[in-house]
């Protein structure tokens, strides 16, 4: 079984690859930034992961998960996302609190316990943030039709997934009713300013979001 450090790297690479195209290399600098590490530290680990057969590493180009690495990444993502949902649905924690807790617990929960949680929750397909949960075989629900709100014009959409998990950001979204599953309407767009005005659910008051927020909201 991979160490917790290896799991963190594999999960980060997979997470970053989810936002890019299939088969595209993930820049090592992005992995380092995602994990809060120096590029040098991340580069050293990439060489180790390649030696262990988890990644294909191309200096100055990036890194790609191998089949072995992808399987391991999906296993830890499955644990992480099921734990997040368990903490929200059963332990009644707020969705803004569970990411950091799951970061710790994902390395301690056994596959048997994770399977029991999955069964108890009814084999869910998505976590509280709308991220897809791999099943026990590593199969993930396809959300290929999703697109960032920042690229959407005036019209009606459904919020499906939130890609940023910082507590403050999630609390702000919650205060404005922006949770996965909510219906929203883009009433106006100011392309020059990168601002969109939204009607969220049944709320009367409109919400204005900038590029940084809209790019983190995936809709269909």
N, C-alpha and C positions, 0 to 999 in steps of 0.2 A: 504494500500500500504506500502511495507517495507520502512524503512528509507534509506537514501543514504549510511549510514555506513553498514547497513545490506546488501544492494544491492552490495556494493563493496566486502564484504566477500563472498557472494554467487557466484558472478561472478568469483572471484579468485579460489574458490573451483572447480567450473565447468571447468575453464580454465586448471587447473592443472590435473583434472580428464581426460580431453581430451587427454592428452599425456600419460596416463596410460591405463590400461585395464579396460573394463566396469565392474562396480561393485567393483573395488578396492578402499580401503580406501586411503584418501589423508592425509599425515602426517601434523599435525598442524604446525610443524616447517617450512614446505614448504609454507604453507599459510602465516605465519608470515613474512617469507623472501620475498615472492611475494609482500606483501603490505608494506614492510619496517617497520614492527612492532616487538615488543619483543614477544617471545613465550608465556610469561605470559599473555600479553594483548590478544593475539589470543585465548588462552585457555579459558579465561574468556568469550570471545564472543562466543566460541563454545558451552559453557554451556547455554548461553542465546538463541542461535539459536536452540539448542535441545529443550529447554523449549517451544519455539514458534512453534516447529514442522517443522523446515526447514532442520534439519540434524539429523543423527544418529551419536552420538559421543562416541568413545571408548577411554578412557584415555590410553596414551602411545602407542596406535595403530593408531588412525586417525579418520577421519570424512567422512561421506558419505551423499550426498544430498538425502532427501526424495522426494516423488513425488511433494509435495508442494514446496520444495526448488528448485527442478529442473525446475518447471514451472516459478518460480520467476527469477531464474538465466537466463533462456532462454529469458525472456522478457527484462531484462537489457542488455544482449548480443545483442539482436535484435536492441535495440535502439542504443547501442554503435557502432555497425558495420555499420548500415545504416547511422548514423551521419558521421562516417569516410568517407564513400563513397560519401556522399553529399558534404562534405568539399573538397574532391578531384575533383569530377566531376562538381560540380556547382560553388563552391567558389574558385576553382583552387589553393587550397593549395597543397603543396608537401606532398607525402605520409609519409615522415619522420616527419611531423608536426602535423598530425591529431590525433594521439593517445591521447596525453595529452589534446587537446581541447575536444575530445569526452568524456574523463573522467569527465570533468566538465559539459558538455551539456547534458549528458545522464540522469542526475537527474532532469533536468529542462524541457525537452521536454515531452509533453503529448502524450498519445497513439494515439490521433487523428492526431497530427502533424507527428508522426512517420509513421503512415499509409499513409499519403499524400506524404511523402518523398519516401516511398516504391513504391507507384503507379507512381510517377513522374520519378523514376529511372528505371521503367520497371520490378519491382519485381526481383531484382538481387539476385543471389544465394551466392555470395562471396563479401567480402569487399576488399579494396585495397591491403591488405596483403595476400589475398587468404583464409582468415578464413571464414567458412560457416556462412551464415546469417539465423537464424531461421525464419520461416514464422510466420504469426499472430497466428497460432495454435501451434507453438512451434516445428514444423517439421523441421529437419535439413538435408541438403543434406549429404549423406553418402560418406565419403572419406576414406573408410576402406582399400583401396588399396595403400594408400600413405605410403612412408617410408622415413626415413632421408637419405640424400645424404651420410652421414658418413658410412652407411651400404651398399652402392652400389659399385659394381665392375666397371671395365672398360666397357663403353657402352654409349648408347644414352638415354637421359631422358628429361622430361619436368618439369620445376619448377612450382609447384602448390601453395605452401603455405610457408610463412615465419613466424616462431613462435616467434621470438624476435622483439620487436618494439621500441627499444631505437633509438632516432634520429640519433646518430652517426653511429650506425650499419647499419641503413637503407640507410643513405647517402653513406656509403662505398659500399653497395650492388649496389646502383643505379649507382655509378661511374664505376662499373665493369659490368653493364648491367644485373645484377641478379634481375629481377623483375618477379613476377608470370606470367606465360604464355610463358616465353622464353624457347627455346630448348637449351639443353646443352649436351656436350659429355665429359665424364670422359676419358681423354686420358691416364693418368697414376695414379697409387696409390702407395704410400709408406706406407705400413701398419705399419712398425716400428715407423716412424715419425708421422703417423696420418695425412698425407698430400695428397691432391688430386690435380691434374692439370687438368683444365677444358678449353674446347673451348665453349664460350658462344655466342649463336646466330651466326651472320655472322661476328663477330669480329675476326680479324686476331691474335691479341695478346692473348696469353693464360693467364689464371688466376689461381693462386695457392691459395688454401684455406686449413685451418687447421681444426682440429676436432671441435673446438668451433663454427666455421662458418658452416661447413657441417652438423652438427647435428641440426641446426636451419632451414635447407632448406629441405622441404618435396617435394618429386618428385614422378612421376609415369612413 
